[in-house]
Amino acid sequence: MLRFEEDVSLKPYNTFGIEVQTKYFFKVTSASILKEILNQNPTLPIRILGGGSNVLFTENFDGLTLYIANKGIELVEETQNKVLVEVQAGENWHDFVCWCLDQNYGGVENLALIPGSVGATPIQNIGAYGVELTSVFNYCKALNLKSLEEERIPKEACEFDYRSSIFKTHQKGNYIITSVCFELQKPPHQYQIDYGPLKDYFGTSVPSIQEIAKAVISIRESKLPNPKILGNSGSFFKNPMITQTHFEQLLLKYPEIPNYPLDEPLVKIPAAWLIDQLGFKGTQHGAAGVHEKQALVLVNHGNASGKDILALAQQIQKAVQEIFEITLETEVNIL
Ligand SMILES: Cc1cc2nc3c(=O)[nH]c(=O)nc-3n(C[C@H](O)[C@H](O)[C@H](O)COP(=O)(O)OP(=O)(O)OC[C@H]3O[C@@H](n4cnc5c(N)ncnc54)[C@H](O)[C@@H]3O)c2cc1C
C-alpha cells in the first residue's frame, strides 16, 4: 500500500509562495505508480501539480495532491535533420532546454527560462518570443482518468491555440500527462528572431541557438521578477482578442493603443497596456501587487493569501471591463 504524506503545506510548491495545505500529498516518480494510486483510490479527489508556476491557490485542498516527478529523457528517433525526444513529465522544462542546447538540437531556444515541468507545457501551449510549444510538440502520453489507460495523444488531437489546448478546455481534468515527445531540428536550421526584443538584440546578425537562448534569458531576467525573490506566476492574464469594429472604436479614443492584427477578423491587444493605462502598474494592495516593470504580472509582496491576489485580479478585470469593454481572461489556473 502506498503511503501519502498528510497535511502538507504547498507553499514550497507554488511560485506565488501562497500558504495553503493539502490533506494528502504524494510525489509521483513513475507512470505505473500513478496508475496504482488511482486504482487504489477511486473516490479520492485529486489535483495534479508540476512546478506550481501557473497556479494560484485560494484555499486548502481536502484531497490528494499528486506532485509529478518522473524523470528521464530518451532519444526515440534520429534522422539526418531531426530527432524525436521523449521526456518524462517531471523533468524541469528549462533544464530540458539546456540539454537541447548542449546537444545542439534546435526548436526550444526561445522558450528558455520558462519555469515549470515538461508535463505542463502542453496544457497552455507555452509560448514566448515568437515561438509556441506546438511548433516542437509531436505527441504526449497521458493517463486517461476515466479508463485509467495510458493514451498516446498526437498533436492534431491537442487543439493547440494561444495559451490553450484540450487539456485546459473540454478535456480539463481528464488526463495526467506522463511524458511529452518533441521533434527537434538537428542541426538547427530555422530560427525565430523576428520578435521585437530579439530583433533589437541581434540586428542583422544570424545567431546560434545557444546565442538566442542567452539573449532570451538576459531579456527575461531584466523584465520579469524572479519568483524565488518575489512570488508570482508570470503573466496573470491572457492578451485579449477583440473585433475589428471594437478596435476601431478604441482607436478613436486611444490612438496610441498597441495592437497585433491576427489572421481572423480579430485584433490582439496587450493586456499589460490596458492595465498600465488604468494606473495599476507598480501599485500595492495589502501584500498583493502589480509588478513595477510588467503590469501583466501580479506579485506576492510577502504574506498575501490566494484570495488577496484574486481580489486584486478581479478589481483589474472590473476596471478593464468598465473602461475598455474588454473581458480579461486569466492565464493562471485559480484553484
Ligand atoms: C516568472 C514566470 C514566467 C513565466 N513565463 C511564461 C512564458 O513566457 N510563457 C508561458 O507560456 N508561461 C509562462 N509562465 C507560466 C508557467 O511557467 C507555464 O505555464 C508552465 O508550463 C507551468 O508549468 P508547471 O509545471 O509549473 O505547472 P503547474 O503550475 O504545476 O500546473 C499548471 C496547470 O497544469 C496542470 N498540470 C501540471 N502538470 C500536469 C500534468 N503532468 N498532467 C496534467 N496536468 C498537469 C495543473 O493541474 C495546473 O492546472 C511563467 C511563469 C512564471 C512564474
The ligand as an SDF file (V2000), in Angstrom:
LIG
                    3D

 53 58  0  0  0  0  0  0  0  0999 V2000
    8.2900   34.0880  -13.8260 C   0  0  0  0  0  0  0  0  0  0  0  0
    7.3690   33.2920  -14.7240 C   0  0  0  0  0  0  0  0  0  0  0  0
    7.4510   33.4440  -16.0920 C   0  0  0  0  0  0  0  0  0  0  0  0
    6.6070   32.7220  -16.9320 C   0  0  0  0  0  0  0  0  0  0  0  0
    6.7310   32.8900  -18.2750 N   0  0  0  0  0  0  0  0  0  0  0  0
    5.9360   32.1980  -19.1200 C   0  0  0  0  0  0  0  0  0  0  0  0
    6.0580   32.3520  -20.5400 C   0  0  0  0  0  0  0  0  0  0  0  0
    6.8990   33.1050  -21.0340 O   0  0  0  0  0  0  0  0  0  0  0  0
    5.2250   31.6320  -21.3310 N   0  0  0  0  0  0  0  0  0  0  0  0
    4.2950   30.7720  -20.8300 C   0  0  0  0  0  0  0  0  0  0  0  0
    3.5780   30.1460  -21.6300 O   0  0  0  0  0  0  0  0  0  0  0  0
    4.1630   30.5900  -19.4960 N   0  0  0  0  0  0  0  0  0  0  0  0
    4.9630   31.2710  -18.6340 C   0  0  0  0  0  0  0  0  0  0  0  0
    4.8290   31.1090  -17.2710 N   0  0  0  0  0  0  0  0  0  0  0  0
    3.7880   30.2010  -16.7620 C   0  0  0  0  0  0  0  0  0  0  0  0
    4.3000   28.7710  -16.4230 C   0  0  0  0  0  0  0  0  0  0  0  0
    5.6870   28.7600  -16.2580 O   0  0  0  0  0  0  0  0  0  0  0  0
    3.9230   27.7530  -17.5010 C   0  0  0  0  0  0  0  0  0  0  0  0
    2.5320   27.7390  -17.7050 O   0  0  0  0  0  0  0  0  0  0  0  0
    4.3810   26.3390  -17.1230 C   0  0  0  0  0  0  0  0  0  0  0  0
    4.2120   25.4650  -18.2170 O   0  0  0  0  0  0  0  0  0  0  0  0
    3.6530   25.7770  -15.9010 C   0  0  0  0  0  0  0  0  0  0  0  0
    4.3060   24.5770  -15.5450 O   0  0  0  0  0  0  0  0  0  0  0  0
    4.1670   23.9650  -14.0930 P   0  0  0  0  0  0  0  0  0  0  0  0
    4.8250   22.6260  -14.1180 O   0  0  0  0  0  0  0  0  0  0  0  0
    4.6850   24.9170  -13.0890 O   0  0  0  0  0  0  0  0  0  0  0  0
    2.6060   23.7990  -13.9990 O   0  0  0  0  0  0  0  0  0  0  0  0
    1.7030   23.9180  -12.6690 P   0  0  0  0  0  0  0  0  0  0  0  0
    1.6200   25.3440  -12.2790 O   0  0  0  0  0  0  0  0  0  0  0  0
    2.1460   22.9560  -11.6620 O   0  0  0  0  0  0  0  0  0  0  0  0
    0.2980   23.4550  -13.2610 O   0  0  0  0  0  0  0  0  0  0  0  0
   -0.3900   24.2630  -14.1790 C   0  0  0  0  0  0  0  0  0  0  0  0
   -1.6820   23.5300  -14.5870 C   0  0  0  0  0  0  0  0  0  0  0  0
   -1.3440   22.3600  -15.3230 O   0  0  0  0  0  0  0  0  0  0  0  0
   -1.8090   21.1830  -14.6550 C   0  0  0  0  0  0  0  0  0  0  0  0
   -0.7400   20.1800  -14.8060 N   0  0  0  0  0  0  0  0  0  0  0  0
    0.5590   20.3070  -14.4410 C   0  0  0  0  0  0  0  0  0  0  0  0
    1.2470   19.2140  -14.7750 N   0  0  0  0  0  0  0  0  0  0  0  0
    0.3730   18.3670  -15.3600 C   0  0  0  0  0  0  0  0  0  0  0  0
    0.4720   17.0570  -15.9210 C   0  0  0  0  0  0  0  0  0  0  0  0
    1.6180   16.3810  -15.9500 N   0  0  0  0  0  0  0  0  0  0  0  0
   -0.6560   16.4800  -16.4390 N   0  0  0  0  0  0  0  0  0  0  0  0
   -1.8520   17.1380  -16.4120 C   0  0  0  0  0  0  0  0  0  0  0  0
   -1.9980   18.3740  -15.8800 N   0  0  0  0  0  0  0  0  0  0  0  0
   -0.9010   18.9800  -15.3690 C   0  0  0  0  0  0  0  0  0  0  0  0
   -2.0630   21.5890  -13.2100 C   0  0  0  0  0  0  0  0  0  0  0  0
   -3.0670   20.7800  -12.6300 O   0  0  0  0  0  0  0  0  0  0  0  0
   -2.4990   23.0350  -13.3750 C   0  0  0  0  0  0  0  0  0  0  0  0
   -3.8610   23.1090  -13.7380 O   0  0  0  0  0  0  0  0  0  0  0  0
    5.6660   31.8200  -16.3900 C   0  0  0  0  0  0  0  0  0  0  0  0
    5.5940   31.6600  -15.0080 C   0  0  0  0  0  0  0  0  0  0  0  0
    6.4330   32.3880  -14.1730 C   0  0  0  0  0  0  0  0  0  0  0  0
    6.3570   32.1840  -12.6910 C   0  0  0  0  0  0  0  0  0  0  0  0
  1  2  1  0
  2  3  1  0
  2 52  2  0
  3  4  2  0
  4  5  1  0
  4 50  1  0
  5  6  2  0
  6  7  1  0
  6 13  1  0
  7  8  2  0
  7  9  1  0
  9 10  1  0
 10 11  2  0
 10 12  1  0
 12 13  2  0
 13 14  1  0
 14 15  1  0
 14 50  1  0
 15 16  1  0
 16 17  1  0
 16 18  1  0
 18 19  1  0
 18 20  1  0
 20 21  1  0
 20 22  1  0
 22 23  1  0
 23 24  1  0
 24 25  2  0
 24 26  1  0
 24 27  1  0
 27 28  1  0
 28 29  2  0
 28 30  1  0
 28 31  1  0
 31 32  1  0
 32 33  1  0
 33 34  1  0
 33 48  1  0
 34 35  1  0
 35 36  1  0
 35 46  1  0
 36 37  1  0
 36 45  1  0
 37 38  2  0
 38 39  1  0
 39 40  1  0
 39 45  2  0
 40 41  1  0
 40 42  2  0
 42 43  1  0
 43 44  2  0
 44 45  1  0
 46 47  1  0
 46 48  1  0
 48 49  1  0
 50 51  2  0
 51 52  1  0
 52 53  1  0
M  END
$$$$
